[in-house]
Amino acid sequence: MQNTSYIALSRQAALQRQLDVVANNMANANTTGFKSEQMMFREFLVPTRSSQRAIGGKLSFVQDVGVLRDTREGPLTKTDNPLDFAIHGDGYFQIETEAGMRYSRSGHFRMDQTGMLVNSQGFAVMDDRDQPIIFAPNETRIEVSEDGTVSTENGRVARLKVVKFSNDQELRNAGDTLFETTLEPEVVARPAIVQGMIEESNVQPVVEMTRMTQILREYQGVQKMLDTEHERTMKAMQALSGARPA
């Protein structure tokens, strides 16, 4: 009797974590460069006391094994802001933070008080020499070519560093659309950067709402089964003890 409840509870716990992932996707539907995620599940078999027998079986639990990130490119939106950059195709901008190098698809940049190119959190955007990109006070006409070369009215300033990885799923969320990883980045030789545009989130709100509704229905179905199992157990205990129902 307890095994049924344990299996059902394992499914409910997995559904709760899945709902958290969907809710996070919905919350970041308008976050530039955000990539949607979904849970990965597998069957987890636990031997029973009778497993050593010829007809022994195993209990099948639900186990969430990780999160799969959708790395597909989000829609590009025109902003006409000269410091907004979008990467078309593979690649990440390299950002230097206080905790080390981080990587991001969000190219919503700005210039700080010192003339340094930074992201929305104020962290420096790296060039291909792993140095911050700094503009002179009199430089106002900023242009970025497709290969990432940054120029002004005074000439070439630097080249944006765009990197890629052997397995994008190894990147871990570091907050604020930043990723961290122990993998060695590989420089993209021919990036495709578009100035005056940003990459929107690739979250599809309608799809996420459908998933949320499905998760809720599944959770309610499991709860109904638990309630039915509890009622059956109580009736069995009353029958075995000879007690009359209250």
Buried (B, 14 or more C-beta within 10 A) or exposed (E): EEEBBEBBBBBBBBBEEBBEBBEBBBEBBEBBBBBBBBBEBEEBEEEEEEEEEEEEEEBEBBEBEEBEBEEEBBEBEEBEBBBBBBBBEBBBBBBBBEEEBBBBBBBBBBBEEEEBBBBEBEBBBBBBEEEBBBBEEEBEEBEBEEBBBBBBEEEEBBBBBBBBBEEBEEBEBBEBBBBBBEBEBEEBEEBBBBBBBBBBBBBBEEEBEEBBEEBEEBBEEBEEBBEEBEEEBEEEEEEEEEEEEE
